[in-house]
Amino acid sequence: MLHAPGDGVPSPCGLGLGDRLRPLFGFGGEVRRQGVLITIGTIGICYPFAVVLVERWRAENTYRHGRQLRFIGTGWGIFGLWIKWLVLSIITLGIYTFWVYPRLKQWKVEKTVYA
């Protein structure tokens, strides 16, 4: 028997409607604009701080299992990693950039907790 999403029957993979991440208030256009301006205005040096700004907004406006998320990362916490990634990307002529995105994503997930 097939069930419609949200009918109270859990899905086989355990991802019912209540389990989905649901951001509130759209996509945070103003926060993202601020992040882009910070990054462009500093020629990418302050990108880690822009990432923290956007991730903090995203976590504060996301609920999982009815609980709000909180982002505990700081700009200084990722700044050293960002400089290392930037230098390695320059030395390897951009090849290292393939490893930057997954590591940045991993850092974001590690720094996101339940409030």
DSSP file (Angstrom, degrees, kcal/mol; ACC not computed):
  #  RESIDUE AA STRUCTURE BP1 BP2  ACC     N-H-->O    O-->H-N    N-H-->O    O-->H-N    TCO  KAPPA ALPHA  PHI   PSI    X-CA   Y-CA   Z-CA
    1    1 A M              0   0    0      0, 0.0     2,-0.3     0, 0.0     0, 0.0   0.000 360.0 360.0 360.0 134.7    0.0    0.0    0.0
    2    2 A L        -     0   0    0      0, 0.0     2,-0.4     0, 0.0     0, 0.0  -0.690 360.0-157.5 -92.2 144.6    1.3    3.4   -0.9
    3    3 A H        -     0   0    0     -2,-0.3     3,-0.1     6,-0.0     5,-0.0  -0.939  15.7-122.8-122.1 144.9    1.1    6.3    1.5
    4    4 A A    >   -     0   0    0     -2,-0.4     3,-1.6     1,-0.1     5,-0.3  -0.537  42.2 -91.0 -80.1 149.7    1.1   10.0    0.8
    5    5 A P  T 3  S+     0   0    0      0, 0.0    -1,-0.1     0, 0.0    11,-0.1  -0.365 112.3  21.8 -59.2 136.3    3.8   12.2    2.4
    6    6 A G  T 3  S+     0   0    0      3,-0.2    10,-0.0    -3,-0.1    -2,-0.0   0.546  82.4 119.8  86.3   7.2    2.6   13.6    5.7
    7    7 A D  S <  S-     0   0    0     -3,-1.6    -1,-0.0     2,-0.2    -3,-0.0   0.354  90.3-102.9 -88.4   9.8   -0.1   11.0    6.4
    8    8 A G  S    S+     0   0    0      1,-0.3     8,-0.1    -4,-0.1    -1,-0.0   0.368  86.8 119.6  91.7  -5.8    1.6    9.9    9.6
    9    9 A V        -     0   0    0     -5,-0.3    -1,-0.3     1,-0.0    -3,-0.2  -0.833  65.9-123.0 -95.2 123.8    3.1    6.7    8.2
   10   10 A P        -     0   0    0      0, 0.0     6,-0.0     0, 0.0    -1,-0.0  -0.328  25.3-117.5 -65.9 145.6    6.9    6.7    8.4
   11   11 A S    >   -     0   0    0      1,-0.1     3,-1.9     2,-0.0     5,-0.1  -0.398  27.1-106.8 -77.3 161.3    8.8    6.2    5.2
   12   12 A P  T 3  S+     0   0    0      0, 0.0    -1,-0.1     0, 0.0     4,-0.1   0.816 120.9  49.1 -59.7 -31.2   11.0    3.1    4.7
   13   13 A C  T 3  S-     0   0    0      2,-0.1     3,-0.1     1,-0.0    -2,-0.0   0.372 117.9-110.5 -92.4   6.7   14.2    5.2    5.1
   14   14 A G  S <  S+     0   0    0     -3,-1.9     2,-0.8     1,-0.1    -1,-0.0   0.625  80.3 124.8  80.3  13.0   12.9    6.9    8.2
   15   15 A L        +     0   0    0      3,-0.0    -1,-0.1     4,-0.0    -2,-0.1  -0.685  32.7 167.3-109.1  79.6   12.5   10.3    6.6
   16   16 A G    >>  -     0   0    0     -2,-0.8     3,-1.2    -5,-0.1     4,-0.6  -0.222  55.0 -90.6 -78.7 177.7    8.9   11.3    7.3
   17   17 A L  G >4 S+     0   0    0      1,-0.3     3,-0.9     2,-0.2    -1,-0.1   0.864 127.4  55.0 -59.5 -37.4    7.6   14.8    6.8
   18   18 A G  G 34 S+     0   0    0      1,-0.2    47,-0.9    47,-0.1    48,-0.4   0.687 101.9  59.5 -70.5 -17.2    8.4   15.8   10.3
   19   19 A D  G <4 S+     0   0    0     -3,-1.2    -1,-0.2    45,-0.1    -2,-0.2   0.626  81.8 104.5 -86.1 -14.4   12.0   14.7    9.8
   20   20 A R  S << S-     0   0    0     -3,-0.9     2,-0.4    -4,-0.6    45,-0.2  -0.345  78.3-113.9 -70.6 147.0   12.8   17.1    7.0
   21   21 A L        -     0   0    0     43,-0.1    43,-0.2    41,-0.1    -1,-0.1  -0.651  35.5-168.7 -73.8 133.1   14.8   20.2    7.5
   22   22 A R  E     -A   63   0A   0     41,-1.0    41,-0.6    -2,-0.4     2,-0.1  -0.853   7.5-155.8-132.3 101.2   12.5   23.1    7.0
   23   23 A P  E     -A   62   0A   0      0, 0.0     3,-0.3     0, 0.0     2,-0.3  -0.424  16.0-140.1 -70.5 148.7   14.0   26.6    6.8
   24   24 A L  S    S+     0   0    0     37,-1.9     4,-0.1     1,-0.2    37,-0.1  -0.708  70.6  25.0-106.9 159.5   11.7   29.5    7.6
   25   25 A F  S >  S-     0   0    0     -2,-0.3     3,-0.8     2,-0.1    -1,-0.2   0.838 112.8 -78.2  61.3  40.2   11.3   32.9    6.0
   26   26 A G  T 3  S-     0   0    0     -3,-0.3     0, 0.0     1,-0.2     0, 0.0  -0.426  81.9 -38.3  78.6-146.6   12.5   32.0    2.6
   27   27 A F  T 3  S-     0   0    0     -2,-0.1    -1,-0.2    -4,-0.0     5,-0.1   0.228  77.5-105.6-108.1  13.2   16.1   31.7    1.7
   28   28 A G    <>  +     0   0    0     -3,-0.8     4,-2.6    -4,-0.1     5,-0.2   0.917  49.9 173.6  67.8  44.3   17.7   34.5    3.7
   29   29 A G  H  > S+     0   0    0      1,-0.2     4,-2.3     2,-0.2     5,-0.2   0.866  74.8  49.0 -54.0 -43.2   18.3   36.8    0.8
   30   30 A E  H  > S+     0   0    0      2,-0.2     4,-2.1     1,-0.2    -1,-0.2   0.904 112.0  48.2 -66.5 -41.0   19.5   39.7    2.9
   31   31 A V  H  > S+     0   0    0      2,-0.2     4,-2.1     1,-0.2    -2,-0.2   0.906 112.3  49.2 -66.2 -41.2   21.9   37.6    4.9
   32   32 A R  H  X S+     0   0    0     -4,-2.6     4,-2.4     2,-0.2    -2,-0.2   0.893 109.0  53.1 -65.1 -39.1   23.3   36.1    1.7
   33   33 A R  H  X S+     0   0    0     -4,-2.3     4,-2.5    -5,-0.2    -2,-0.2   0.916 108.5  50.1 -61.4 -42.6   23.7   39.5    0.2
   34   34 A Q  H  X S+     0   0    0     -4,-2.1     4,-2.4     1,-0.2    -1,-0.2   0.909 109.9  51.0 -61.9 -41.5   25.7   40.6    3.2
   35   35 A G  H  X S+     0   0    0     -4,-2.1     4,-2.2     2,-0.2    -2,-0.2   0.903 110.6  48.3 -62.1 -42.1   27.9   37.6    2.9
   36   36 A V  H  X S+     0   0    0     -4,-2.4     4,-2.9     2,-0.2     5,-0.3   0.915 111.6  49.8 -65.1 -43.1   28.6   38.3   -0.7
   37   37 A L  H  X S+     0   0    0     -4,-2.5     4,-2.8     1,-0.2    -2,-0.2   0.898 110.4  50.4 -64.0 -40.2   29.4   41.9    0.0
   38   38 A I  H  X S+     0   0    0     -4,-2.4     4,-1.2     2,-0.2     8,-0.3   0.929 113.8  45.6 -61.2 -44.9   31.8   40.9    2.8
   39   39 A T  H  <>S+     0   0    0     -4,-2.2     5,-2.9     2,-0.2     3,-0.3   0.934 117.4  42.0 -66.3 -47.1   33.6   38.5    0.5
   40   40 A I  H ><5S+     0   0    0     -4,-2.9     3,-1.4     1,-0.2    -2,-0.2   0.917 112.1  55.1 -66.7 -43.1   33.8   40.8   -2.5
   41   41 A G  H 3<5S+     0   0    0     -4,-2.8    -1,-0.2    -5,-0.3    -2,-0.2   0.756 115.9  37.6 -64.0 -24.8   34.8   43.8   -0.3
   42   42 A T  T ><5S-     0   0    0     -4,-1.2     3,-1.8    -3,-0.3    -1,-0.3   0.203 111.6-115.0-111.3  14.7   37.7   42.0    1.2
   43   43 A I  T < 5S-     0   0    0     -3,-1.4    -3,-0.2     1,-0.3    -4,-0.1   0.837  75.4 -54.0  54.6  36.9   38.8   40.1   -1.9
   44   44 A G  T > <S+     0   0    0     -5,-2.9     3,-1.3    -6,-0.2    -1,-0.3   0.280 113.6 111.3  88.9 -10.6   37.9   36.7   -0.3
   45   45 A I  T <  S+     0   0    0     -3,-1.8    -2,-0.1     1,-0.3     4,-0.1   0.891  83.3  42.9 -65.5 -38.0   40.0   37.1    2.8
   46   46 A C  T >> S+     0   0    0     -8,-0.3     4,-1.6    -7,-0.2     3,-0.6   0.165  78.0 115.0 -94.2  19.3   36.9   37.4    5.1
   47   47 A Y  H <> S+     0   0    0     -3,-1.3     4,-2.5     1,-0.2    -1,-0.2   0.883  71.0  59.3 -55.2 -40.5   35.0   34.6    3.3
   48   48 A P  H 3> S+     0   0    0      0, 0.0     4,-2.0     0, 0.0    -1,-0.2   0.881 104.9  49.7 -57.9 -36.1   35.1   32.5    6.5
   49   49 A F  H <> S+     0   0    0     -3,-0.6     4,-2.1     2,-0.2    -2,-0.2   0.860 109.7  50.9 -70.9 -34.5   33.2   35.2    8.4
   50   50 A A  H  X S+     0   0    0     -4,-1.6     4,-2.3     2,-0.2     5,-0.2   0.887 108.2  52.9 -67.0 -39.2   30.6   35.4    5.6
   51   51 A V  H  X S+     0   0    0     -4,-2.5     4,-2.8     1,-0.2     5,-0.2   0.924 109.8  48.1 -60.7 -44.5   30.2   31.6    5.8
   52   52 A V  H  X S+     0   0    0     -4,-2.0     4,-2.6     2,-0.2     5,-0.2   0.903 109.4  53.3 -64.0 -41.3   29.6   31.9    9.6
   53   53 A L  H  X S+     0   0    0     -4,-2.1     4,-1.6     1,-0.2    -2,-0.2   0.933 114.7  40.4 -58.3 -48.0   27.1   34.7    9.1
   54   54 A V  H  X S+     0   0    0     -4,-2.3     4,-2.6     2,-0.2    -2,-0.2   0.910 116.0  49.3 -70.1 -43.0   25.0   32.7    6.6
   55   55 A E  H  X S+     0   0    0     -4,-2.8     4,-2.6    -5,-0.2     5,-0.2   0.871 108.8  53.1 -66.6 -36.3   25.3   29.4    8.5
   56   56 A R  H  X S+     0   0    0     -4,-2.6     4,-2.3    -5,-0.2    -1,-0.2   0.919 111.5  46.3 -63.8 -42.5   24.2   31.0   11.7
   57   57 A W  H  X S+     0   0    0     -4,-1.6     4,-1.3    -5,-0.2    -2,-0.2   0.935 112.7  50.3 -63.3 -45.3   21.1   32.4   10.0
   58   58 A R  H  < S+     0   0    0     -4,-2.6     3,-0.3     1,-0.2    -2,-0.2   0.916 112.5  46.1 -60.5 -44.2   20.4   29.1    8.4
   59   59 A A  H >< S+     0   0    0     -4,-2.6     3,-1.5     1,-0.2    10,-0.9   0.905 109.9  53.2 -66.8 -41.2   20.7   27.2   11.7
   60   60 A E  H 3< S+     0   0    0     -4,-2.3    -1,-0.2     1,-0.3    -2,-0.2   0.734 114.0  43.9 -66.7 -20.6   18.6   29.7   13.6
   61   61 A N  T 3< S+     0   0    0     -4,-1.3   -37,-1.9    -3,-0.3     2,-0.4   0.076 100.5  85.2-111.5  22.6   15.8   29.3   11.0
   62   62 A T  E <   -A   23   0A   0     -3,-1.5     7,-2.0     7,-0.2     2,-0.4  -0.982  53.7-167.8-127.6 137.7   15.9   25.5   10.7
   63   63 A Y  E     -AB  22  68A   0    -41,-0.6   -41,-1.0    -2,-0.4     2,-0.4  -0.974   1.7-171.3-123.7 138.2   14.1   22.9   12.8
   64   64 A R  E >  S- B   0  67A   0      3,-3.0     3,-1.9    -2,-0.4   -45,-0.1  -0.998  79.0  -7.0-130.2 128.5   14.8   19.2   12.8
   65   65 A H  T 3  S-     0   0    0    -47,-0.9   -46,-0.1    -2,-0.4    -1,-0.1   0.833 131.4 -58.1  55.3  33.9   12.5   16.8   14.7
   66   66 A G  T 3  S+     0   0    0    -48,-0.4     2,-0.4     1,-0.2    -1,-0.3   0.521 116.5 113.2  78.2   4.9   10.8   19.9   16.1
   67   67 A R  E <   -B   64   0A   0     -3,-1.9    -3,-3.0    47,-0.0    -1,-0.2  -0.901  66.9-121.2-114.3 139.8   14.1   21.2   17.6
   68   68 A Q  E     -B   63   0A   0     -2,-0.4    47,-3.1    -5,-0.2    -5,-0.2  -0.473  24.6-132.5 -76.3 146.5   15.9   24.3   16.5
   69   69 A L  E     -C  114   0B   0     -7,-2.0     2,-0.4   -10,-0.9    45,-0.2  -0.595  15.3-157.6 -93.5 160.6   19.5   24.0   15.3
   70   70 A R  E     -C  113   0B   0     43,-3.4    43,-3.2    -2,-0.2     2,-0.6  -0.998  10.7-140.9-139.9 136.7   22.4   26.3   16.4
   71   71 A F  E     +C  112   0B   0     -2,-0.4    41,-0.2    41,-0.2    38,-0.1  -0.873  18.1 178.9 -99.6 122.3   25.6   27.0   14.6
   72   72 A I        +     0   0    0     39,-3.3    40,-0.1    -2,-0.6    -1,-0.1   0.360  41.7 113.6-106.4   4.2   28.6   27.2   17.0
   73   73 A G        -     0   0    0     38,-0.5     2,-0.3    35,-0.1    -2,-0.1  -0.344  50.9-150.1 -73.5 158.0   31.4   27.8   14.5
   74   74 A T     >  -     0   0    0      1,-0.1     4,-1.0    -2,-0.0     5,-0.2  -0.892  24.1-119.1-125.5 158.3   33.3   31.1   14.4
   75   75 A G  H  > S+     0   0    0     -2,-0.3     4,-1.2     1,-0.2     3,-0.5   0.889 117.3  50.1 -61.4 -39.8   35.0   33.0   11.7
   76   76 A W  H  > S+     0   0    0      1,-0.2     4,-0.8     2,-0.2    -1,-0.2   0.814 102.0  63.6 -69.3 -28.4   38.3   32.7   13.4
   77   77 A G  H  4 S+     0   0    0      1,-0.2     4,-0.3     2,-0.1    -1,-0.2   0.809 115.8  28.7 -65.2 -29.9   37.8   28.9   13.8
   78   78 A I  H  X S+     0   0    0     -4,-1.0     4,-2.8    -3,-0.5    -1,-0.2   0.515  98.5  88.4-106.2  -8.1   37.8   28.4   10.1
   79   79 A F  H  X S+     0   0    0     -4,-1.2     4,-2.3     1,-0.2     5,-0.2   0.915  89.8  48.2 -59.6 -45.1   40.1   31.3    9.1
   80   80 A G  H  X S+     0   0    0     -4,-0.8     4,-2.3     1,-0.2    -1,-0.2   0.902 112.7  48.5 -61.7 -42.0   43.3   29.2    9.5
   81   81 A L  H  > S+     0   0    0     -4,-0.3     4,-2.9     2,-0.2    -1,-0.2   0.909 109.8  52.9 -63.1 -41.6   41.8   26.4    7.4
   82   82 A W  H  X S+     0   0    0     -4,-2.8     4,-2.5     2,-0.2    -2,-0.2   0.914 109.7  47.2 -61.8 -44.3   40.7   28.9    4.8
   83   83 A I  H  X S+     0   0    0     -4,-2.3     4,-2.6     2,-0.2    -1,-0.2   0.920 113.1  49.6 -63.3 -43.5   44.2   30.3    4.5
   84   84 A K  H  X S+     0   0    0     -4,-2.3     4,-2.6     1,-0.2    -2,-0.2   0.926 112.7  47.0 -60.4 -44.7   45.7   26.8    4.3
   85   85 A W  H  X S+     0   0    0     -4,-2.9     4,-2.1     1,-0.2    -2,-0.2   0.887 112.0  50.9 -64.8 -38.5   43.2   25.8    1.6
   86   86 A L  H  X S+     0   0    0     -4,-2.5     4,-1.9    -5,-0.2    -2,-0.2   0.927 112.2  45.6 -64.5 -45.8   43.9   29.0   -0.3
   87   87 A V  H  X S+     0   0    0     -4,-2.6     4,-2.7     1,-0.2    -2,-0.2   0.928 113.9  48.6 -64.3 -45.7   47.7   28.4   -0.3
   88   88 A L  H  X S+     0   0    0     -4,-2.6     4,-2.2     1,-0.2     8,-0.3   0.864 110.0  52.8 -63.9 -35.1   47.4   24.8   -1.2
   89   89 A S  H  <>S+     0   0    0     -4,-2.1     5,-3.6    -5,-0.2     6,-0.3   0.892 111.5  46.0 -66.8 -38.5   45.0   25.7   -4.1
   90   90 A I  H ><5S+     0   0    0     -4,-1.9     3,-1.3     3,-0.2    -2,-0.2   0.926 113.2  49.0 -68.6 -44.5   47.5   28.2   -5.4
   91   91 A I  H 3<5S+     0   0    0     -4,-2.7    -2,-0.2     1,-0.3    -1,-0.2   0.887 115.4  43.6 -62.6 -39.9   50.5   25.8   -5.1
   92   92 A T  T ><5S-     0   0    0     -4,-2.2     3,-1.4    -5,-0.2    -1,-0.3   0.256 114.9-114.6 -91.9  13.7   48.6   23.0   -6.9
   93   93 A L  T < 5S-     0   0    0     -3,-1.3    -3,-0.2     1,-0.3    -4,-0.1   0.855  77.3 -47.0  56.7  38.2   47.2   25.3   -9.5
   94   94 A G  T > <S+     0   0    0     -5,-3.6     3,-1.0    -6,-0.2     4,-0.3   0.318 111.2 114.0  93.0  -8.0   43.6   24.8   -8.4
   95   95 A I  T X  S+     0   0    0     -3,-1.4     3,-1.5    -6,-0.3     4,-0.2   0.875  72.4  59.8 -65.2 -35.6   43.7   21.0   -8.1
   96   96 A Y  T >> S+     0   0    0     -8,-0.3     3,-2.1     1,-0.3     4,-0.8   0.697  83.4  81.5 -67.2 -17.6   43.2   21.2   -4.3
   97   97 A T  H <> S+     0   0    0     -3,-1.0     4,-1.1     1,-0.3    -1,-0.3   0.760  78.8  69.1 -60.9 -22.4   39.9   23.1   -4.7
   98   98 A F  H <4 S+     0   0    0     -3,-1.5    -1,-0.3    -4,-0.3    -2,-0.2   0.770 104.5  42.2 -65.4 -23.7   38.3   19.7   -5.3
   99   99 A W  H <> S+     0   0    0     -3,-2.1     4,-1.5    -4,-0.2    -1,-0.2   0.602 100.7  72.5 -95.6 -15.1   38.9   18.9   -1.6
  100  100 A V  H  X S+     0   0    0     -4,-0.8     4,-2.7    -3,-0.2     5,-0.2   0.945  92.9  51.9 -68.1 -48.7   38.0   22.3   -0.3
  101  101 A Y  H  X S+     0   0    0     -4,-1.1     4,-2.6     1,-0.2     5,-0.2   0.930 110.9  46.0 -58.8 -50.1   34.2   22.0   -0.7
  102  102 A P  H  > S+     0   0    0      0, 0.0     4,-2.4     0, 0.0    -1,-0.2   0.893 115.1  48.1 -61.6 -36.8   33.8   18.7    1.0
  103  103 A R  H  X S+     0   0    0     -4,-1.5     4,-2.3     2,-0.2    -2,-0.2   0.882 111.6  49.2 -71.0 -36.6   36.0   19.8    3.9
  104  104 A L  H  X S+     0   0    0     -4,-2.7     4,-2.2     2,-0.2    -1,-0.2   0.920 112.4  48.5 -65.3 -43.0   34.1   23.1    4.2
  105  105 A K  H  X S+     0   0    0     -4,-2.6     4,-2.2    -5,-0.2    -2,-0.2   0.909 110.6  51.2 -61.7 -43.1   30.8   21.1    4.2
  106  106 A Q  H  X S+     0   0    0     -4,-2.4     4,-2.5     1,-0.2    -1,-0.2   0.907 109.1  50.7 -61.2 -42.7   32.2   18.8    6.9
  107  107 A W  H  X S+     0   0    0     -4,-2.3     4,-1.5     1,-0.2    -1,-0.2   0.901 109.6  50.9 -62.3 -41.9   33.2   21.7    9.1
  108  108 A K  H  < S+     0   0    0     -4,-2.2    -2,-0.2     1,-0.2    -1,-0.2   0.920 111.7  46.7 -61.8 -44.0   29.7   23.2    8.8
  109  109 A V  H >< S+     0   0    0     -4,-2.2     3,-1.3     1,-0.2    -2,-0.2   0.905 110.5  52.5 -66.7 -41.8   28.0   20.0    9.8
  110  110 A E  H 3< S+     0   0    0     -4,-2.5    -1,-0.2     1,-0.3    -2,-0.2   0.813 110.7  48.7 -63.2 -29.6   30.4   19.5   12.7
  111  111 A K  T 3< S+     0   0    0     -4,-1.5   -39,-3.3    -5,-0.2     2,-0.6   0.329  92.1  91.0 -95.3   6.7   29.6   22.9   14.0
  112  112 A T  E <   +C   71   0B   0     -3,-1.3     2,-0.3   -41,-0.2   -41,-0.2  -0.916  53.3 161.6-106.1 122.8   25.8   22.6   13.8
  113  113 A V  E     -C   70   0B   0    -43,-3.2   -43,-3.4    -2,-0.6     2,-0.2  -0.815  45.0 -85.0-132.1 169.7   24.1   21.3   16.9
  114  114 A Y  E      C   69   0B   0     -2,-0.3   -45,-0.3   -45,-0.2   -46,-0.1  -0.582 360.0 360.0 -74.3 140.4   20.7   21.2   18.5
  115  115 A A              0   0    0    -47,-3.1   -46,-0.1    -2,-0.2    -1,-0.1   0.481 360.0 360.0 -74.6 360.0   19.8   24.4   20.4
